Amino acid sequence: MSNVFMGMPTLPVFGDGNLHIEETFPTAAHRELGNTQMRANLRHATHTIRDKRLKVVAELPDWEELRDAGSATKNLVMANLPALLEEFEKNFTARGGIIHWARDAHEANSIVAGLIKEQNTTEVVKVKSMATQEIGLNEYLEEQGISAFETDLAELIVQLGHDKPSHILVPAIHKNRTEVRDIFLAEMPNVDPNLTDEPRLLAMAAREHLRRKFLSAKVAISGANFALADSGTLAVVESEGNGRMCLTLPETLITVMGIEKLLPGKEDLEVFMQLLPRSSTGERMNPYTSLWTGVTEGDGPQNVHLVLMDNGRTAALADKYGRTALNCIRCSACMNVCPVYERTGGHAYGSTYPGPIGAILTPLLTGITSEENSTLPYASSLCGACYDACPVKINIPEILVHLRGEDVDSKRGEKKLPSQMDLMMKGGSWAFSSGKHLGLLEKGLPLGKLAAGRDKKIKALPGIAAGWTQSRDIPAPPSQSFRDWWKKDHTPVAATNKQEK
């Protein structure tokens, strides 16, 4: 096994796969905020999932204990990752599987493409996979003359719509069913021209479209939710059954998995199979859970490969504050409660991993120094809702603050003119450093009253502060400050009580 996985941080890979971000979050968010249909779709979907989750979580008296157990298990994995990887490799290969190690997206893509070409085919079916989206596998295969067909319904919608996923769990969450119907009519061959937006009919149309692919595909590509070190077993959880078709029908199965997805053993799976469905879809149990251990003669794929991918993970592991981001089980609970994500949508984050987890995971995997990555940790109000929802207790707000500090430190010594925010912070520091300074500023309160005018409201502020008054007014300041009022009119309570006695 290459020593790249033995605790030695690898260089982040830029421009390789979908983790490369092309514009800053503020720029993208400003554009996406104008998409009112997307915002309405997101609000409806996230609130529905959020309410379902709260209901099923409340049924468990030991939910917090389950979260503690999940967090402890993942921390144990990260502390012993090299040894667990070696144990998994030994058990997986002993059962007929073949493991390929990939340092980065380019290596992973090259390995997968080579394995497909060995089977003399130009078509593959795919199970929903964040890892393959992360490395831009579909796009790479297309360049190699190989067509990859997504079989997850939401991923299919995104693929046919020439779009990008905007949510970890529900990639087409930004589309409503009328938009889905329009995509099917425009892009799906042999579809009924009278297709309506009834969900049942849309699902039937997708099923008919994919059935031929399932039955003819020689190669399938999957991700993995979990990998059990003690037996070399891989696990995929999904809601539609399409994953099981991919995992059982083709002769060749290629799985692409990040090295952090390990669990020590099958007893640990019990905890995560309670945490994951409740946190992701608000279900008590997952509809389809597929587990496979190597090759079983005469049953299922006989040519089984696993690409174990680093792609910046050892670099994230080396960050003592941010490494717990690798504990993520991709449930999307943090996204469904995030006020920033709900309003901007997933595309504003510009990466495979949107929302709060993406705001920390992408900079950790590919570095904080690029202008685009450096804006992601600021895509949060630090309200803490993501931490409360996370089933493995990743302290996302704490890591966001840490990454903001990394961003500031990386820019020390740069010669540039101070921004409006820099000047405002310097002014605030001066004002609150001394009571005399604050007193001098308070003498300007009459000017604020004058600016408010007859209706006693300040409706527009200059510069960067204009963003505040775009959606709210500021009431006119009082004629005197609290400190002045206290000094002139206040009678100490203790003295008053003494006089009354």
N, C-alpha and C positions, 0 to 999 in steps of 0.2 A: 504493500500500500504506500502511495506517495506520502512523503512527509509534509506535504501541503495541508493534510488533514490532522497533523499531530500538534496542533496548537500554534503553528507558524502562520502569522497573518499574511494573506495574499494581497497583491495590489488590486485596488478597486478597478473594475472594468467600465470605462466610459464609452458610450456610443455603441454598446454591444447589447442588443435586446431592448425591451421596452422600459427598462429602468432609466434609460437616458431621457432627461427632461429637456424640452426645447424652449420653454418660456417660464417665467417666474409665476408663482402662485397668484400674487396680486393682479397681474395682467390677465391671467386666465380666468380668475374668479370674477373680475369686473365684467368680462365678456359673458360668462355663464349666468351671472345674475340677471341678465336681460332675457333669458329664456324662461318665460313665465310658465309655459306648458311643462317643461322639465321640472321646475320647482314644484308645481302642483302634483305631478306624478310622484316625485320623491317624497313629498310630505305625506301623501296618502299611504304609500308603500311602507315607509319607515315607521310611521305611527301604528300601522296594522301589525307589523312584525313585533314592534316594541310592546304593544299591549298583549299580544299572545305570549311573549316571553315572560312578562311579569306574572301572568296567570299561572303558567306551568311551573315557574320557579317557586312561587308561593306555596305550591303543593308539597314541597320537600322541606321537612323540618331541619335537615342537615345540609342545606345548600351551601352555607358558608364553610362548613367543614369540607365539603366536596371541592370548593374553590381552593381551600388551603392545601388539600391533598394534590390537586392538579398543579398548583404552583410549586409545591415541594418536589414533585416528581420531575417537572421540567427543569428546575434548578439543579437537581441531581444529575440529569442527563447532560446539561451543559458543563457541569464540573467534571464529568467523566466521559466526555464525548469521544476522544480518541480510542479508549478501551472498548466502548460500546460499539463503535464503528467496526473495529476489528472482529468483535464477537459476532456482529450481524453478518459481516462478510463471510466468515467461516461457516455459519449456519445456512446462509442463503446459497452459497456455492455447493455445499454438501448435498443440497436437495435439487441440484440440476440447474440452478439459475446462474447467470453470468453477470458479473458486476463490472462496470466501466466507471473510472474516476474522472471527473471533469473539473478543472480548476476554474473555468469561467464559461460564459455563454457561448463563446466561439467553439470551445472544445466540445461542450454538450451538444450543440447543434450539429457539428461535424460527425460526432459519433452516431447520433440518431439517423442522420441522412445516409451514412454509410451502411448501417444495419438494414435500412429500408431497401437500398439499392441491391443488397445481397439477395433479396427476395424477388428481384425482377418485377417490381410493381411500381406504379406511379400514383397510387391512391392509398390513403390510410384513413381509418376512422379514429376519432379522439374522444376520450373521456374529459370532462371539464378538469382543467389543470392550471393552477396559478403558476406553477414552476415553468411550464412551457410558454405561458404568456410572458413571464418575466424575461425569458431569453429570446423572445420573438421567434419561436420555432416555426410557426405557420408561415411567416414571411420568408424565413430562411429556406424552408422546404419548397416554397413557390419558386424561389430563385433557382432551385435545383431541379425544377420540372416535376415536383411532387405535389399533388393536391391533398390537403388535409381537411377532412370534413368533421366539423364539430357536431356532436350528437346530443349534447345537452340542449334543451329547448331554448333557454335564454342565450346560450353561446351561439346557437344556430341563428337566432334573430339578429344578434350583433354581427355575425359573419355575413349573412345575406344582406344586411343593411349597410355593409362597408363601413362599419362603425367600430368603436372601441368599448370594451366593458367599462362600466362606471361604478361597480359594486363588487365586492369579493364574492358574495354568495349569490346575488341576483344581478348578473351582468347587464341585463336589459331593464333594470329598474326605472330608467329614465324614459322608457317607452310605455305608452298605454296600448290597450288592445286594438284600437282603431289604427294606430301607427303600425302595429305588428301585422295586421291584415294587409295594409298597403304594401309593406315590405314583401310579404308572401306573394301577393299578386304580381309584383314587379319582378321578383327575383327567382321564384320557385318554378321550375319547369312542370308542365302538365297539371298545374293547380286549377281547381274549379274557378272559372271567372266570376261565379256568383258567390264566392266565399264571403261569409259575414264575419263580424268580429266576436262571435260567440266563442268563449274559451274552448268548449268541447270540440267545435269544428276546427279551430286553429290547431289544437293538439292532434286531431286526426290527420290534418293536412301534413303536419310535420312528421307524423309517424309513417305515413305512406311515402313521403319523400326519402326518409332515412332507411326504410326497410331493405331496399335493394342494396344499399351500401353495407349494411350489417351482414347480409348473406353472401356478398361477393368479396368483402375485404380480406386480404391475406395478412395484413398487419394492422395492429391497433396500438395506440399510444395513450398512456394514462399518467396521471400523477399518483400521489399516495398521501392519505391523511396521516397515517401512522405506519411505523415499521417496528416490529418487535425483535429486539436483539437476541433474546434467548432461543428463538426458533427460526429466525430468518423469514418471518411472515410479514406480508404487506397488507394494508387495509385501505379500502376506499369506501366512503359513505356518500350516498346520493339519494335523490328523492324520486327519480323517474324510471329507473330500471335500464336506462340506456347504457349506463356504465357496465352493468353486468353483461349485456350483450357484447360489448367491446372486450370484456375480460375473459369471455368464454368461447366465442365463436372463431376468431381468427387463429391461424396457426402460430403466428409470431406476436408476442406482446412485449412492448418496450415501455418501461416506466421511467419517468424522470422525476427525481425527488431531491429536495434540499437536504443536506446532511443533518439538519436540526430536527427532523421529523421522528427521530427515534424515541422509543419507550423501552425501558429495561425488559419487561415481560408482559405476558398476557393478563396477569392480575391487575396491571396498571390500566389496561384497556377498559376495565369495568368503570373506572372513575370518569374517563374521558367520553365514554359512550353515554353517560348521563349529562355531562357538561355540554358537549357539543350540540346535540339536537335542540336542547332547550335554549341555548344561547343564540343559535343561528336562525332556526325557522320557527321557534316556539312550539316544537313538538316534543312529546314525552320520549319518543324513541325514533330512531332513523328508519325510514321505510325500507331502504336497501343498504345492507352492509355486506360487502364482499371481502373475504380474506383468502389469500392464496400463499402457498409456501412452495416455491420452486416449481418443479415439473411433476405432474402426475400422469403416468403412462396411460394413454388412451382416453384422457379426460382433459379437455381444455387445451390451451396453447402448449405446444411441445418445444417451442423456442423462446425462452423467457430471459429477458435482459433488464437490467436496472442501471440507469445512469445516476450515480451519486454526485451531486453537484455542490461545489463551494460557492462560487460567484459572489464573493464578498462576505460570506458568513463567518469565516475565521477572523476577518478584520472586525466584524461586529462583536464577535466573541471576545476579542482583545480589549474592547471598551468596557471597563469595569462598571460603568454606570448604565450603558445602553444595552449590554448583552442580554438582559431579560426580554428585550424585544423579540429575540429568537424563540421565546417560549410560546409565541402566538400560534394558535391552532386554526386560524383563518375562519373564525365563526362569524365575523362582521358585527358583533354586538356593539362594539364601540362606535361604528359608523351609524347605526340606527338610533343612537341617542345624541349624536353630535350636532349642535346647532349650526356649526360652520358647514359641515358636510351637507346637511339638509338644505341649505340655501345655495350652495355653490355647485353641488353634484360632484361626481367622481372625476370627470374629465379635467376639472380645474387643477387637480393634483399632478396631472401630466405623467403618471406612472402606473404600473400594474397594480400597485397597492395604494388605494386612495384612503381618505378619511384619517382619523387619528393614528391608526397603526401605520399607515403609509407615510405620515408626516415624520415618524421617527425611523421606520424601517428603511426607507429609500436612502436618506442621508447616511445611515449606518452602513448600508451595503456598498454604497458608491462614493461616499465622502461628502463632507459638509462644505468643501471649499468652492464648489462651483456656484455661480450666481443663482442658478435655478434651484439647486438643492438647498441653498442657504436660506431661502424664503419659506420652505416647508415647515420648520419648527415654529414659525410665527402664525401658522394657519390654525390657531386655537385661541379660545378665550380662557383656557386653563380652568374651566368650570369643574372638572373632575368627574363628569358623568361617565366618561369612557373607563376610568379606573373602577368605578362602582359596578359597571356592567361586565367588565372583563372576567371570563370564567377562570382564568389562571392568574389573576391579580397583577397584571403588568401595570406598573405605575407610570402610565403614559405622560401625565402632566409633569412628573419629576424628570423624565427623560427629555421632554420638550425643553424644559428650562436648562438642562445640561447641554443640549445641542445649541440652544441660543447662546450660551456662554462660549461654546466651541466656536461658533460663528464670529462672535465679537473678538475672541482671542486671535482668530486667524487673520483678522483685519487690522490688528494693532500695528502701528508704524506706517500704515498706508497714508500717503499724502493726498488729501482731498479736502475740498471745502466742506464745512459742517452742514448737515442737512437741517431742515426746519425742526425735525424731531430732536436732533442733537442740541439745537439751540433751546428748544422748549425744556428738555431735561436739565440742561445747564441752568436755565432760569429757575426751574423748580427747585433744584438743589440749593441755589443761592437763597431763594425766598424762605425755604423751610430750615435753613441752617441757623437762623437767628431770629429771635422775637422782634428785634429792631428792624430787620429786613422786611419781615411780614407786616409790621406796622406801617412802614413806608408805602408798601403796595396797597394797604387798606385805605390809605388816603385818596386813592384813585377811584373809590366806589362811586362818588357822584358822577364821574365820567361814564360809568357803566349805566347809571340811571338815564343819563342824557342819551346814550346810544340806544336805549330801549324804546324811547319815544313815548307817545301817549298811551299806546296799548300795553306798555310795560313788558314787552317781549323783545329779546334780541333774536332776530330771525336769520342773520347771516354773519359768519365769522370769516376772516381772511385766511389764506394759505391752507396749511394742512388741517387746521381746525374747521374748515368749511365742511368736511365730511360729517361732522357732528350735527351741524344745523341743516343739513340736507333733509333730514327726516324728523327733526324736533326743534322746538324753540327753547331758548334759555330765558327763564324769568328774570326780570330786572333785579339787580342786587339791592339789598336793603340800604337804607340811608346811613346806617352805621353798622360796624362790624360787631360780632358777639363780644369780642375782647373789649371794645370801647363801651358797649352797654354794661358789661360786667364791672368795668372800672368805675363808671359813673353812677349806676343805679342799684347795684347789688348790695344787699345787707346780709352779712354772713348768717346762715341758718342757726348756727350754734349760739351766736349772740342774741338773736331774736328769741330763741327758746329760753335763754337764761333770764331775759327781761320778763317774759311771761310768768316764769316761776316766781 
